Amino acid sequence: MAISVFDLFTVGIGPSSSHTVGPMRAAGRFARTLVEDRLLEATADLRVDVYGSLAATGRGHGTFTAILLGLEGYDPEQVLPAQVEDRLADIAATGTLRLCAALGHRKDIRYTVEDMVQHPLTVLARHTNGMRFQALDAGGGVLADQTWFSVGGGFIVRDGEEDTAAAELAAAGTQVPHPFRTARQLLDHCRATGGSISEVMLANERTWRTEEEVRAGLLHLWEVMEQCKDSAITRTGVLPGGLDVARRAPGWHRRLRIEDPDRDPGFWQEWVNLVALAVNEENASGGRVVTAPTNGAAGIIPAVLFYATHYSPAVRAAARQAPETLEATRQEIVVRFLLTAGAVGVLYKEQASISGAEVGCQGEVGSASSMAAGGLAEVLGGTPGQVENAAEIAMEHNLGLTCDPIGGLVQVPCIERNAIAAAKAINAAKMGLWGDGTHRVSLDQVIVTMRETGRDMSHKYKETALGGLAVNVVEC
């Protein structure tokens, strides 16, 4: 197991992890190469080719502008939405890219989105989300030439190399105490140690960070999720992109504050719907979100985590009997939830894919729903077997889910789909807890089935905007 929970959950900007965050990271790596290899001063021009799904839906997903920001040296985890708006406005107005400027170096190049070469019908051999970056000298000679792939969840891979995160860990010689790539191996570790899934995952995380750093990092992710939701419920009007999709979160929030002032448990689903919608509206508008494990599915885990931190028996008991312990109770739930969800996410990343462009939306919304179901089952008291069962149920009923965003925008059907998948996750967790952990279909079997279903799925339904709702609903 070479994937950390902090690889699966990262802070970035919307609207897409594979189409915005990944391309920005890849362009940033290329820009860093120009600095490190002392090629920046000789660079007089750029050529960027974008392939497959990135080209087909790139405009709606912010791919091309994300690449520009990456070439300037910005990092998706650090850049703020205001900086994004300022830089993109300046590039559009002046036609000038400040190559590597955010890295402490700068070479002004005449380059804009319109200069990118798009190949929507050409899919490179390794992955449909391909990018090629070339730096050219004054005579047109090639100074640097790199091809990158955005393989889902913000993960990037350079052509000819292994997965970037795995390669870096292998190079460092890191070995975790409980390696796993299948659910069976994960459950074996739980049996051998007598620990929960979150405890096994925490032991692995301590390979790279202290326990205090792990806890602080997970609580920071929760804080960003909450900030994302809070930002969305204050923003009115319509979402950008031209579909004129109304922002519903502010109005729903006002209505819930009136109809449910005392947080009646009978309204839990309305609140879960609100959080999922709010986070994905923020993502659709390019806001700051937590990739969990992708941006297109970023609302599911925050919504189910909201349920866990407001409606779980432990939280309700603390609120009644010892209010002074309520915050500590919630923090403990967050840490265990995200560790468990992260462990489930590792299984999808290792055995299948979390890329909508590779396996359809079952790889994004489906995997997020499965991760959330597992996390919730653990914090509600589930055994490792019950957690595995809950995660399996959630994915089993997302198999075959297509990715067909209208206009290439992460809005319809993506926003509502997150709310539906969050409710599925909660139901799957409850179903898992009513069983004893034994069941006919294993999580490993359903993950392999998802991978094979994605392989068999027509490319039209894998984030190309060439099938489904994308062609049967008129954009305007």
C-alpha beads as a LAMMPS data file, in Angstrom:
LAMMPS data file: protein, C-alpha beads

476 atoms
475 bonds

1 atom types
1 bond types

-500.0 500.0 xlo xhi
-500.0 500.0 ylo yhi
-500.0 500.0 zlo zhi

Masses

1 110.0

Atoms # bond

1 1 1 0.000 0.000 0.000
2 1 1 1.727 3.137 -1.230
3 1 1 -1.175 5.555 -0.975
4 1 1 -1.805 7.806 2.010
5 1 1 -5.152 9.176 3.101
6 1 1 -3.630 12.576 2.315
7 1 1 -3.094 11.491 -1.290
8 1 1 -6.790 10.663 -1.643
9 1 1 -8.031 13.737 0.253
10 1 1 -6.383 16.943 -0.914
11 1 1 -7.393 20.590 -0.970
12 1 1 -7.815 22.066 -4.423
13 1 1 -10.025 24.175 -6.638
14 1 1 -13.022 23.130 -8.704
15 1 1 -14.622 22.014 -10.817
16 1 1 -12.764 18.733 -11.470
17 1 1 -9.911 16.808 -9.888
18 1 1 -8.983 14.921 -13.054
19 1 1 -9.683 17.809 -15.440
20 1 1 -8.649 20.820 -13.316
21 1 1 -6.415 19.768 -10.405
22 1 1 -4.480 17.076 -12.274
23 1 1 -3.698 19.222 -15.340
24 1 1 -2.603 22.110 -13.110
25 1 1 -0.244 19.774 -11.249
26 1 1 1.147 18.322 -14.480
27 1 1 1.738 21.771 -15.974
28 1 1 3.334 22.831 -12.702
29 1 1 5.725 19.849 -12.826
30 1 1 6.705 20.825 -16.370
31 1 1 7.271 24.439 -15.311
32 1 1 9.453 23.273 -12.417
33 1 1 11.545 21.236 -14.869
34 1 1 12.262 24.369 -16.890
35 1 1 13.604 26.055 -13.763
36 1 1 15.552 23.062 -12.457
37 1 1 17.140 22.287 -15.843
38 1 1 17.913 25.977 -16.466
39 1 1 15.853 26.088 -19.640
40 1 1 13.568 28.968 -18.727
41 1 1 15.669 31.789 -20.123
42 1 1 16.031 30.061 -23.501
43 1 1 12.285 29.338 -23.744
44 1 1 10.669 31.568 -26.349
45 1 1 7.438 29.685 -27.034
46 1 1 5.247 26.845 -25.795
47 1 1 3.210 24.098 -27.378
48 1 1 0.535 22.323 -25.352
49 1 1 -1.474 19.447 -26.834
50 1 1 -4.532 18.185 -24.925
51 1 1 -6.054 14.793 -25.754
52 1 1 -9.184 12.696 -25.276
53 1 1 -11.569 13.551 -22.486
54 1 1 -9.477 16.533 -21.400
55 1 1 -9.978 18.104 -24.827
56 1 1 -13.617 17.019 -25.203
57 1 1 -14.826 18.541 -21.927
58 1 1 -11.890 20.734 -21.018
59 1 1 -13.544 24.089 -21.504
60 1 1 -16.412 23.291 -19.162
61 1 1 -14.098 21.645 -16.631
62 1 1 -11.603 24.515 -16.553
63 1 1 -8.810 22.325 -17.936
64 1 1 -7.227 24.866 -20.242
65 1 1 -7.167 27.695 -17.721
66 1 1 -5.852 25.281 -15.059
67 1 1 -2.948 24.437 -17.358
68 1 1 -2.146 28.136 -17.741
69 1 1 -2.054 28.518 -13.948
70 1 1 0.151 25.447 -13.620
71 1 1 2.579 26.813 -16.208
72 1 1 2.826 29.960 -14.118
73 1 1 3.811 27.699 -11.210
74 1 1 0.655 27.739 -9.099
75 1 1 -0.250 24.700 -7.000
76 1 1 -3.919 23.660 -6.670
77 1 1 -3.586 23.059 -2.923
78 1 1 -2.241 26.553 -2.270
79 1 1 -3.810 28.844 -4.863
80 1 1 -6.845 30.819 -3.732
81 1 1 -9.940 31.457 -5.884
82 1 1 -9.227 35.207 -5.868
83 1 1 -5.729 34.574 -7.254
84 1 1 -7.190 32.360 -9.945
85 1 1 -9.624 35.053 -11.043
86 1 1 -6.947 37.760 -11.060
87 1 1 -4.394 35.782 -13.064
88 1 1 -6.863 34.461 -15.637
89 1 1 -8.296 37.925 -16.176
90 1 1 -4.790 39.324 -16.702
91 1 1 -3.804 36.561 -19.143
92 1 1 -7.007 37.097 -21.138
93 1 1 -6.498 40.876 -21.211
94 1 1 -2.784 40.919 -22.079
95 1 1 -2.322 37.628 -23.933
96 1 1 0.790 37.081 -21.844
97 1 1 1.651 34.099 -19.648
98 1 1 4.083 34.647 -16.782
99 1 1 5.863 31.319 -17.139
100 1 1 7.145 29.974 -13.766
101 1 1 6.394 33.274 -11.983
102 1 1 4.907 31.611 -8.884
103 1 1 8.108 29.545 -8.565
104 1 1 10.199 32.655 -8.010
105 1 1 11.300 32.918 -11.653
106 1 1 9.568 34.541 -14.603
107 1 1 9.643 34.514 -18.379
108 1 1 6.832 36.322 -20.192
109 1 1 5.465 34.316 -23.132
110 1 1 2.704 35.258 -25.547
111 1 1 0.341 32.376 -24.824
112 1 1 -3.370 31.930 -24.056
113 1 1 -6.036 29.235 -24.034
114 1 1 -6.581 29.754 -27.760
115 1 1 -3.025 28.607 -28.469
116 1 1 -3.611 25.121 -27.042
117 1 1 -4.008 22.306 -29.556
118 1 1 -7.024 20.139 -28.769
119 1 1 -7.426 16.507 -29.872
120 1 1 -10.827 15.380 -28.501
121 1 1 -11.000 12.252 -30.683
122 1 1 -7.414 11.126 -30.054
123 1 1 -6.830 8.960 -26.989
124 1 1 -3.247 8.225 -26.029
125 1 1 -2.383 4.639 -25.138
126 1 1 -2.057 5.006 -21.362
127 1 1 -5.136 7.050 -20.435
128 1 1 -7.781 9.229 -22.050
129 1 1 -6.675 12.293 -20.024
130 1 1 -3.427 13.072 -21.835
131 1 1 -1.341 16.270 -22.090
132 1 1 1.911 17.017 -23.900
133 1 1 4.030 20.045 -22.985
134 1 1 6.871 21.369 -25.134
135 1 1 9.161 24.338 -24.536
136 1 1 10.622 25.815 -27.725
137 1 1 13.586 28.098 -28.290
138 1 1 13.620 31.128 -30.588
139 1 1 14.351 28.955 -33.606
140 1 1 11.542 26.491 -32.884
141 1 1 13.846 23.838 -31.450
142 1 1 12.488 21.643 -28.658
143 1 1 14.082 22.328 -25.273
144 1 1 11.811 20.142 -23.151
145 1 1 9.112 17.622 -24.050
146 1 1 6.915 15.857 -21.474
147 1 1 3.672 13.865 -21.723
148 1 1 1.486 13.557 -18.624
149 1 1 -1.752 11.793 -17.752
150 1 1 -4.351 12.871 -15.199
151 1 1 -5.591 9.515 -13.916
152 1 1 -8.315 10.606 -11.484
153 1 1 -8.585 12.273 -8.104
154 1 1 -5.825 14.747 -8.957
155 1 1 -3.258 11.937 -9.360
156 1 1 -0.859 12.427 -12.276
157 1 1 1.510 10.075 -14.064
158 1 1 4.299 11.008 -16.463
159 1 1 4.570 8.889 -19.587
160 1 1 7.140 6.166 -19.068
161 1 1 6.903 6.310 -15.277
162 1 1 4.816 4.621 -12.607
163 1 1 2.105 6.372 -10.592
164 1 1 3.759 9.505 -9.198
165 1 1 2.781 8.940 -5.565
166 1 1 3.811 5.278 -5.636
167 1 1 7.097 6.061 -7.386
168 1 1 8.021 8.729 -4.843
169 1 1 7.340 6.404 -1.932
170 1 1 9.244 3.552 -3.558
171 1 1 12.208 5.825 -4.175
172 1 1 12.194 6.781 -0.501
173 1 1 12.246 3.112 0.458
174 1 1 9.125 3.517 2.577
175 1 1 7.420 0.385 3.837
176 1 1 4.171 0.556 5.759
177 1 1 3.537 -1.962 8.563
178 1 1 0.242 -3.220 7.125
179 1 1 0.465 -3.180 3.301
180 1 1 -2.755 -3.961 1.444
181 1 1 -4.295 -3.568 -1.966
182 1 1 -7.377 -5.754 -1.465
183 1 1 -10.148 -5.742 1.107
184 1 1 -9.248 -9.304 2.020
185 1 1 -5.718 -8.240 2.934
186 1 1 -7.074 -5.285 4.894
187 1 1 -9.437 -7.514 6.883
188 1 1 -6.594 -9.952 7.528
189 1 1 -4.600 -7.127 9.126
190 1 1 -7.605 -6.248 11.289
191 1 1 -7.899 -9.853 12.460
192 1 1 -4.169 -10.169 13.123
193 1 1 -3.953 -6.949 15.122
194 1 1 -7.402 -7.043 16.690
195 1 1 -7.855 -3.477 15.498
196 1 1 -10.399 -1.607 13.426
197 1 1 -9.878 -0.475 9.842
198 1 1 -9.178 3.067 11.014
199 1 1 -6.541 1.779 13.462
200 1 1 -4.787 -0.227 10.725
201 1 1 -4.835 2.815 8.448
202 1 1 -3.517 5.054 11.229
203 1 1 -0.616 2.681 11.841
204 1 1 0.304 2.992 8.165
205 1 1 -0.070 6.776 8.216
206 1 1 2.407 6.948 11.108
207 1 1 5.043 5.802 8.597
208 1 1 5.076 9.350 7.230
209 1 1 3.648 11.521 10.022
210 1 1 3.235 11.522 13.766
211 1 1 -0.197 10.628 15.100
212 1 1 -0.688 14.263 16.105
213 1 1 0.136 15.395 12.563
214 1 1 -2.274 12.859 11.103
215 1 1 -5.075 14.019 13.374
216 1 1 -4.347 17.685 12.680
217 1 1 -4.270 17.049 8.934
218 1 1 -7.587 15.217 8.938
219 1 1 -9.246 17.888 11.067
220 1 1 -7.939 20.516 8.647
221 1 1 -9.610 18.665 5.776
222 1 1 -12.868 18.669 7.752
223 1 1 -12.468 22.402 8.359
224 1 1 -12.075 23.042 4.607
225 1 1 -15.171 20.904 3.916
226 1 1 -17.145 22.985 6.404
227 1 1 -15.820 26.244 4.954
228 1 1 -16.787 25.065 1.485
229 1 1 -20.360 24.381 2.607
230 1 1 -20.560 27.676 4.514
231 1 1 -19.336 29.627 1.483
232 1 1 -21.900 28.036 -0.820
233 1 1 -24.910 28.839 1.358
234 1 1 -24.121 32.562 1.060
235 1 1 -23.733 32.703 -2.730
236 1 1 -26.855 33.387 -4.781
237 1 1 -27.607 33.605 -8.491
238 1 1 -26.656 31.052 -11.134
239 1 1 -23.584 28.910 -11.595
240 1 1 -21.035 29.975 -14.238
241 1 1 -20.730 28.213 -17.555
242 1 1 -23.839 29.166 -19.502
243 1 1 -26.354 26.516 -18.383
244 1 1 -27.999 29.015 -15.997
245 1 1 -28.250 26.409 -13.230
246 1 1 -29.608 28.167 -10.150
247 1 1 -27.731 27.934 -6.865
248 1 1 -30.137 26.145 -4.530
249 1 1 -28.051 25.929 -1.352
250 1 1 -28.829 29.428 0.029
251 1 1 -32.591 29.036 -0.353
252 1 1 -32.610 25.502 1.030
253 1 1 -30.554 26.622 3.999
254 1 1 -32.936 29.474 4.821
255 1 1 -35.911 27.124 4.594
256 1 1 -34.286 24.499 6.839
257 1 1 -33.399 27.120 9.463
258 1 1 -37.109 27.986 9.606
259 1 1 -38.591 24.470 9.409
260 1 1 -35.986 22.746 11.592
261 1 1 -34.647 25.292 14.103
262 1 1 -33.925 22.637 16.755
263 1 1 -32.239 20.100 14.447
264 1 1 -34.949 17.442 14.623
265 1 1 -33.509 14.016 13.603
266 1 1 -36.482 13.667 11.267
267 1 1 -34.858 16.274 9.000
268 1 1 -31.493 14.508 8.668
269 1 1 -31.894 13.770 4.969
270 1 1 -32.762 17.375 4.118
271 1 1 -29.552 18.528 5.836
272 1 1 -27.488 15.831 4.124
273 1 1 -28.952 16.886 0.759
274 1 1 -28.124 20.503 1.523
275 1 1 -24.473 19.801 2.377
276 1 1 -23.945 17.669 -0.738
277 1 1 -25.552 20.288 -2.987
278 1 1 -23.693 23.158 -1.335
279 1 1 -20.252 21.580 -1.670
280 1 1 -20.814 20.685 -5.303
281 1 1 -22.190 24.102 -6.158
282 1 1 -19.016 25.573 -4.696
283 1 1 -16.959 23.103 -6.713
284 1 1 -18.884 23.893 -9.920
285 1 1 -18.067 27.564 -9.491
286 1 1 -14.329 26.917 -9.110
287 1 1 -14.289 27.265 -5.331
288 1 1 -11.956 25.636 -2.817
289 1 1 -12.938 22.045 -2.061
290 1 1 -11.511 18.813 -0.707
291 1 1 -10.958 16.231 -3.426
292 1 1 -12.761 13.248 -1.891
293 1 1 -11.603 11.258 -3.798
294 1 1 -12.478 13.459 -6.812
295 1 1 -13.944 16.932 -7.227
296 1 1 -16.967 15.704 -9.151
297 1 1 -17.861 13.578 -6.108
298 1 1 -16.605 16.062 -3.509
299 1 1 -19.989 16.557 -1.810
300 1 1 -20.620 12.961 -0.743
301 1 1 -18.100 12.477 2.064
302 1 1 -18.749 15.936 3.608
303 1 1 -22.499 15.243 3.551
304 1 1 -22.203 11.807 5.181
305 1 1 -19.634 13.180 7.626
306 1 1 -22.160 15.891 8.513
307 1 1 -24.647 13.117 9.318
308 1 1 -22.041 11.350 11.470
309 1 1 -21.124 14.507 13.413
310 1 1 -24.722 15.631 14.007
311 1 1 -26.977 12.571 14.130
312 1 1 -24.852 9.634 15.310
313 1 1 -25.767 8.180 18.742
314 1 1 -22.412 9.259 20.226
315 1 1 -22.944 12.885 19.233
316 1 1 -26.550 12.982 20.401
317 1 1 -25.541 11.420 23.741
318 1 1 -22.748 13.960 24.214
319 1 1 -25.105 16.829 23.395
320 1 1 -27.577 15.623 26.052
321 1 1 -25.299 14.401 28.802
322 1 1 -21.962 16.235 28.488
323 1 1 -22.103 19.216 26.097
324 1 1 -18.555 20.178 27.031
325 1 1 -17.325 16.996 25.307
326 1 1 -19.308 17.511 22.114
327 1 1 -16.499 19.038 20.042
328 1 1 -13.994 16.381 21.103
329 1 1 -16.542 13.671 20.251
330 1 1 -17.040 15.145 16.798
331 1 1 -13.311 15.411 16.181
332 1 1 -12.781 11.759 17.099
333 1 1 -15.570 10.769 14.714
334 1 1 -13.996 12.828 11.913
335 1 1 -10.578 11.213 12.350
336 1 1 -11.917 7.640 12.424
337 1 1 -14.356 8.313 9.558
338 1 1 -11.739 9.762 7.210
339 1 1 -9.151 7.087 8.013
340 1 1 -11.677 4.347 7.251
341 1 1 -12.972 6.074 4.123
342 1 1 -9.371 6.555 3.017
343 1 1 -8.636 2.845 3.463
344 1 1 -11.605 1.978 1.250
345 1 1 -10.426 4.562 -1.276
346 1 1 -7.020 2.873 -1.448
347 1 1 -8.767 -0.307 -2.617
348 1 1 -10.396 1.504 -5.552
349 1 1 -7.195 3.298 -6.511
350 1 1 -5.149 0.080 -6.326
351 1 1 -7.579 -2.327 -8.026
352 1 1 -9.667 -0.186 -10.366
353 1 1 -9.929 3.564 -10.976
354 1 1 -11.437 6.735 -9.542
355 1 1 -11.422 8.473 -12.930
356 1 1 -14.740 9.234 -14.596
357 1 1 -12.927 9.488 -17.912
358 1 1 -11.672 5.932 -17.484
359 1 1 -14.591 4.017 -15.893
360 1 1 -17.534 6.439 -15.854
361 1 1 -19.130 8.058 -12.842
362 1 1 -19.183 4.742 -10.973
363 1 1 -15.485 5.421 -10.389
364 1 1 -16.138 8.871 -8.908
365 1 1 -19.552 9.025 -7.257
366 1 1 -19.619 5.248 -6.787
367 1 1 -16.251 5.075 -5.038
368 1 1 -17.051 8.132 -2.892
369 1 1 -20.362 6.603 -1.828
370 1 1 -18.579 3.358 -0.950
371 1 1 -15.893 5.195 1.009
372 1 1 -18.495 7.219 2.901
373 1 1 -20.537 4.108 3.704
374 1 1 -17.468 2.411 5.139
375 1 1 -16.511 5.455 7.191
376 1 1 -19.995 5.847 8.607
377 1 1 -20.325 2.146 9.427
378 1 1 -17.160 2.265 11.517
379 1 1 -18.066 5.355 13.538
380 1 1 -21.509 3.875 14.183
381 1 1 -19.825 0.904 15.821
382 1 1 -19.416 -1.528 12.940
383 1 1 -16.895 -4.359 12.910
384 1 1 -14.348 -4.512 10.064
385 1 1 -16.573 -7.088 8.361
386 1 1 -19.628 -4.843 8.650
387 1 1 -17.622 -1.895 7.324
388 1 1 -16.506 -3.946 4.313
389 1 1 -20.107 -5.027 3.749
390 1 1 -21.377 -1.433 3.866
391 1 1 -18.751 -0.293 1.359
392 1 1 -19.659 -3.192 -0.947
393 1 1 -23.401 -2.436 -0.807
394 1 1 -22.848 1.192 -1.756
395 1 1 -20.752 0.374 -4.818
396 1 1 -22.897 -2.552 -5.898
397 1 1 -25.782 -0.142 -6.415
398 1 1 -23.692 2.383 -8.317
399 1 1 -22.357 -0.119 -10.872
400 1 1 -22.689 1.088 -14.460
401 1 1 -23.138 4.759 -13.530
402 1 1 -22.240 6.852 -16.578
403 1 1 -20.504 10.208 -16.740
404 1 1 -22.410 12.417 -19.189
405 1 1 -22.204 16.040 -17.979
406 1 1 -24.238 18.515 -19.986
407 1 1 -21.963 20.987 -21.715
408 1 1 -18.949 19.327 -20.092
409 1 1 -19.838 21.184 -16.888
410 1 1 -19.795 19.550 -13.446
411 1 1 -23.382 20.659 -12.793
412 1 1 -26.063 18.461 -14.367
413 1 1 -26.415 15.680 -13.303
414 1 1 -23.372 15.877 -11.015
415 1 1 -24.670 18.112 -8.211
416 1 1 -27.875 16.197 -7.478
417 1 1 -26.053 12.910 -8.021
418 1 1 -23.859 13.679 -5.014
419 1 1 -26.904 14.109 -2.782
420 1 1 -28.445 10.846 -3.998
421 1 1 -25.162 8.978 -3.479
422 1 1 -24.774 10.394 0.049
423 1 1 -28.187 8.993 0.980
424 1 1 -27.186 5.656 -0.582
425 1 1 -24.058 5.626 1.564
426 1 1 -26.017 6.193 4.758
427 1 1 -28.493 3.472 3.866
428 1 1 -25.666 1.088 2.932
429 1 1 -23.983 1.709 6.290
430 1 1 -27.211 0.974 8.149
431 1 1 -27.775 -2.194 6.119
432 1 1 -24.232 -3.327 6.832
433 1 1 -24.716 -2.764 10.562
434 1 1 -27.868 -4.918 10.575
435 1 1 -25.835 -7.829 9.231
436 1 1 -23.040 -9.784 10.876
437 1 1 -20.391 -8.944 8.282
438 1 1 -20.881 -12.088 6.194
439 1 1 -22.366 -11.631 2.723
440 1 1 -22.443 -13.208 -0.722
441 1 1 -20.578 -10.555 -2.741
442 1 1 -17.248 -9.284 -1.412
443 1 1 -15.972 -5.729 -1.745
444 1 1 -13.057 -7.001 -3.830
445 1 1 -15.449 -8.693 -6.243
446 1 1 -17.537 -5.561 -6.695
447 1 1 -14.428 -3.406 -7.233
448 1 1 -13.184 -5.754 -9.967
449 1 1 -16.687 -5.736 -11.467
450 1 1 -16.659 -1.938 -11.502
451 1 1 -13.306 -1.959 -13.278
452 1 1 -14.524 -4.438 -15.894
453 1 1 -17.803 -2.572 -16.355
454 1 1 -15.831 0.598 -16.997
455 1 1 -13.666 -1.183 -19.528
456 1 1 -16.768 -2.397 -21.375
457 1 1 -18.601 0.947 -21.187
458 1 1 -18.844 2.957 -24.397
459 1 1 -16.408 5.871 -24.431
460 1 1 -19.432 8.157 -25.000
461 1 1 -20.388 7.687 -21.365
462 1 1 -16.975 8.383 -19.871
463 1 1 -16.738 12.155 -19.415
464 1 1 -16.752 13.079 -23.085
465 1 1 -20.098 14.962 -23.262
466 1 1 -20.828 12.797 -26.323
467 1 1 -23.631 10.645 -24.901
468 1 1 -26.531 10.440 -22.460
469 1 1 -27.864 13.668 -21.002
470 1 1 -25.060 15.591 -22.656
471 1 1 -26.619 15.062 -26.084
472 1 1 -30.279 14.578 -25.185
473 1 1 -30.671 17.850 -23.271
474 1 1 -30.273 21.098 -25.173
475 1 1 -27.653 23.207 -23.385
476 1 1 -29.430 26.512 -23.852

Bonds

1 1 1 2
2 1 2 3
3 1 3 4
4 1 4 5
5 1 5 6
6 1 6 7
7 1 7 8
8 1 8 9
9 1 9 10
10 1 10 11
11 1 11 12
12 1 12 13
13 1 13 14
14 1 14 15
15 1 15 16
16 1 16 17
17 1 17 18
18 1 18 19
19 1 19 20
20 1 20 21
21 1 21 22
22 1 22 23
23 1 23 24
24 1 24 25
25 1 25 26
26 1 26 27
27 1 27 28
28 1 28 29
29 1 29 30
30 1 30 31
31 1 31 32
32 1 32 33
33 1 33 34
34 1 34 35
35 1 35 36
36 1 36 37
37 1 37 38
38 1 38 39
39 1 39 40
40 1 40 41
41 1 41 42
42 1 42 43
43 1 43 44
44 1 44 45
45 1 45 46
46 1 46 47
47 1 47 48
48 1 48 49
49 1 49 50
50 1 50 51
51 1 51 52
52 1 52 53
53 1 53 54
54 1 54 55
55 1 55 56
56 1 56 57
57 1 57 58
58 1 58 59
59 1 59 60
60 1 60 61
61 1 61 62
62 1 62 63
63 1 63 64
64 1 64 65
65 1 65 66
66 1 66 67
67 1 67 68
68 1 68 69
69 1 69 70
70 1 70 71
71 1 71 72
72 1 72 73
73 1 73 74
74 1 74 75
75 1 75 76
76 1 76 77
77 1 77 78
78 1 78 79
79 1 79 80
80 1 80 81
81 1 81 82
82 1 82 83
83 1 83 84
84 1 84 85
85 1 85 86
86 1 86 87
87 1 87 88
88 1 88 89
89 1 89 90
90 1 90 91
91 1 91 92
92 1 92 93
93 1 93 94
94 1 94 95
95 1 95 96
96 1 96 97
97 1 97 98
98 1 98 99
99 1 99 100
100 1 100 101
101 1 101 102
102 1 102 103
103 1 103 104
104 1 104 105
105 1 105 106
106 1 106 107
107 1 107 108
108 1 108 109
109 1 109 110
110 1 110 111
111 1 111 112
112 1 112 113
113 1 113 114
114 1 114 115
115 1 115 116
116 1 116 117
117 1 117 118
118 1 118 119
119 1 119 120
120 1 120 121
121 1 121 122
122 1 122 123
123 1 123 124
124 1 124 125
125 1 125 126
126 1 126 127
127 1 127 128
128 1 128 129
129 1 129 130
130 1 130 131
131 1 131 132
132 1 132 133
133 1 133 134
134 1 134 135
135 1 135 136
136 1 136 137
137 1 137 138
138 1 138 139
139 1 139 140
140 1 140 141
141 1 141 142
142 1 142 143
143 1 143 144
144 1 144 145
145 1 145 146
146 1 146 147
147 1 147 148
148 1 148 149
149 1 149 150
150 1 150 151
151 1 151 152
152 1 152 153
153 1 153 154
154 1 154 155
155 1 155 156
156 1 156 157
157 1 157 158
158 1 158 159
159 1 159 160
160 1 160 161
161 1 161 162
162 1 162 163
163 1 163 164
164 1 164 165
165 1 165 166
166 1 166 167
167 1 167 168
168 1 168 169
169 1 169 170
170 1 170 171
171 1 171 172
172 1 172 173
173 1 173 174
174 1 174 175
175 1 175 176
176 1 176 177
177 1 177 178
178 1 178 179
179 1 179 180
180 1 180 181
181 1 181 182
182 1 182 183
183 1 183 184
184 1 184 185
185 1 185 186
186 1 186 187
187 1 187 188
188 1 188 189
189 1 189 190
190 1 190 191
191 1 191 192
192 1 192 193
193 1 193 194
194 1 194 195
195 1 195 196
196 1 196 197
197 1 197 198
198 1 198 199
199 1 199 200
200 1 200 201
201 1 201 202
202 1 202 203
203 1 203 204
204 1 204 205
205 1 205 206
206 1 206 207
207 1 207 208
208 1 208 209
209 1 209 210
210 1 210 211
211 1 211 212
212 1 212 213
213 1 213 214
214 1 214 215
215 1 215 216
216 1 216 217
217 1 217 218
218 1 218 219
219 1 219 220
220 1 220 221
221 1 221 222
222 1 222 223
223 1 223 224
224 1 224 225
225 1 225 226
226 1 226 227
227 1 227 228
228 1 228 229
229 1 229 230
230 1 230 231
231 1 231 232
232 1 232 233
233 1 233 234
234 1 234 235
235 1 235 236
236 1 236 237
237 1 237 238
238 1 238 239
239 1 239 240
240 1 240 241
241 1 241 242
242 1 242 243
243 1 243 244
244 1 244 245
245 1 245 246
246 1 246 247
247 1 247 248
248 1 248 249
249 1 249 250
250 1 250 251
251 1 251 252
252 1 252 253
253 1 253 254
254 1 254 255
255 1 255 256
256 1 256 257
257 1 257 258
258 1 258 259
259 1 259 260
260 1 260 261
261 1 261 262
262 1 262 263
263 1 263 264
264 1 264 265
265 1 265 266
266 1 266 267
267 1 267 268
268 1 268 269
269 1 269 270
270 1 270 271
271 1 271 272
272 1 272 273
273 1 273 274
274 1 274 275
275 1 275 276
276 1 276 277
277 1 277 278
278 1 278 279
279 1 279 280
280 1 280 281
281 1 281 282
282 1 282 283
283 1 283 284
284 1 284 285
285 1 285 286
286 1 286 287
287 1 287 288
288 1 288 289
289 1 289 290
290 1 290 291
291 1 291 292
292 1 292 293
293 1 293 294
294 1 294 295
295 1 295 296
296 1 296 297
297 1 297 298
298 1 298 299
299 1 299 300
300 1 300 301
301 1 301 302
302 1 302 303
303 1 303 304
304 1 304 305
305 1 305 306
306 1 306 307
307 1 307 308
308 1 308 309
309 1 309 310
310 1 310 311
311 1 311 312
312 1 312 313
313 1 313 314
314 1 314 315
315 1 315 316
316 1 316 317
317 1 317 318
318 1 318 319
319 1 319 320
320 1 320 321
321 1 321 322
322 1 322 323
323 1 323 324
324 1 324 325
325 1 325 326
326 1 326 327
327 1 327 328
328 1 328 329
329 1 329 330
330 1 330 331
331 1 331 332
332 1 332 333
333 1 333 334
334 1 334 335
335 1 335 336
336 1 336 337
337 1 337 338
338 1 338 339
339 1 339 340
340 1 340 341
341 1 341 342
342 1 342 343
343 1 343 344
344 1 344 345
345 1 345 346
346 1 346 347
347 1 347 348
348 1 348 349
349 1 349 350
350 1 350 351
351 1 351 352
352 1 352 353
353 1 353 354
354 1 354 355
355 1 355 356
356 1 356 357
357 1 357 358
358 1 358 359
359 1 359 360
360 1 360 361
361 1 361 362
362 1 362 363
363 1 363 364
364 1 364 365
365 1 365 366
366 1 366 367
367 1 367 368
368 1 368 369
369 1 369 370
370 1 370 371
371 1 371 372
372 1 372 373
373 1 373 374
374 1 374 375
375 1 375 376
376 1 376 377
377 1 377 378
378 1 378 379
379 1 379 380
380 1 380 381
381 1 381 382
382 1 382 383
383 1 383 384
384 1 384 385
385 1 385 386
386 1 386 387
387 1 387 388
388 1 388 389
389 1 389 390
390 1 390 391
391 1 391 392
392 1 392 393
393 1 393 394
394 1 394 395
395 1 395 396
396 1 396 397
397 1 397 398
398 1 398 399
399 1 399 400
400 1 400 401
401 1 401 402
402 1 402 403
403 1 403 404
404 1 404 405
405 1 405 406
406 1 406 407
407 1 407 408
408 1 408 409
409 1 409 410
410 1 410 411
411 1 411 412
412 1 412 413
413 1 413 414
414 1 414 415
415 1 415 416
416 1 416 417
417 1 417 418
418 1 418 419
419 1 419 420
420 1 420 421
421 1 421 422
422 1 422 423
423 1 423 424
424 1 424 425
425 1 425 426
426 1 426 427
427 1 427 428
428 1 428 429
429 1 429 430
430 1 430 431
431 1 431 432
432 1 432 433
433 1 433 434
434 1 434 435
435 1 435 436
436 1 436 437
437 1 437 438
438 1 438 439
439 1 439 440
440 1 440 441
441 1 441 442
442 1 442 443
443 1 443 444
444 1 444 445
445 1 445 446
446 1 446 447
447 1 447 448
448 1 448 449
449 1 449 450
450 1 450 451
451 1 451 452
452 1 452 453
453 1 453 454
454 1 454 455
455 1 455 456
456 1 456 457
457 1 457 458
458 1 458 459
459 1 459 460
460 1 460 461
461 1 461 462
462 1 462 463
463 1 463 464
464 1 464 465
465 1 465 466
466 1 466 467
467 1 467 468
468 1 468 469
469 1 469 470
470 1 470 471
471 1 471 472
472 1 472 473
473 1 473 474
474 1 474 475
475 1 475 476
